[in-house]
């Protein structure tokens, strides 16, 4: 008996050609590069935003602290002349206990730093430990009739020496410059004039007792040093000069603060 074997059917397998494979790899590579570029851009943008936000927060806090004490400068207690009388019949006068910066009677003073940062000293009456605190939140030294705060800049840190401390303590980081100018009032009403002067010019312009407002400028510098820099770009610093960008962010905070308890 003859046995016949059924013929096998050959199945032809189809696949991608080398050209198609190369095209697919190229498209995938472009997609990968686009994704990496987007990731790098997003990360860089996030770093810039975080650095900027930190500078704004630090600058606002520092300026708020200086402004708070400047607005209090020269403040003294109002007290009754005849406290035994009913409140509606009492007469009042200002306390004579306050003796100003270093006991010299002045409520605001400063030193001109020249090429470096300036300093600013502010004082007002000490109304007691339960009411009045210095720039570091400390109680004023016992028996001292004034709260006195001296702001200065050391190694990009804004420090304050309060009347309740023996040593200055930092109140803000990343401060690159601290500049202070003073508005000095001259003449008598109605012909009064005001001139903006540096600390070393105040005495000649009329004296510290005639300072009616203070210009404060804080120049903040970011911690990140590798931000993109456009060639030729500058920023206006606290000394009103143009400075070239160096890869760090800068934030400039300026404020003119009137002394409520001095001047007319």
Secondary structure, 3 states (H helix, E strand, C coil): CCCCCCCCCCCCCCCCCHHHHHHHHHHHHHHHHHHHHHHHHHHHHHHHHHHHHHHHHHHHHHHHHHHHHHHHCCCCCEEECCCCCCHHHCCEEECCCCCCHHHCCCCEEEECCCCCCCEEEEEEECCCCCCCCCCCCCCCCCCCCEEEEEEEEECCEEEEECCCCCCCEEEECCEEEEEEEEEEEECCCCCCEEEEECHHHHHHHCCHHHEEEEEEEEEEECCCCCCCCCCCCEEECCCCCEEECCCCCEEEEEEEEECCCCCC
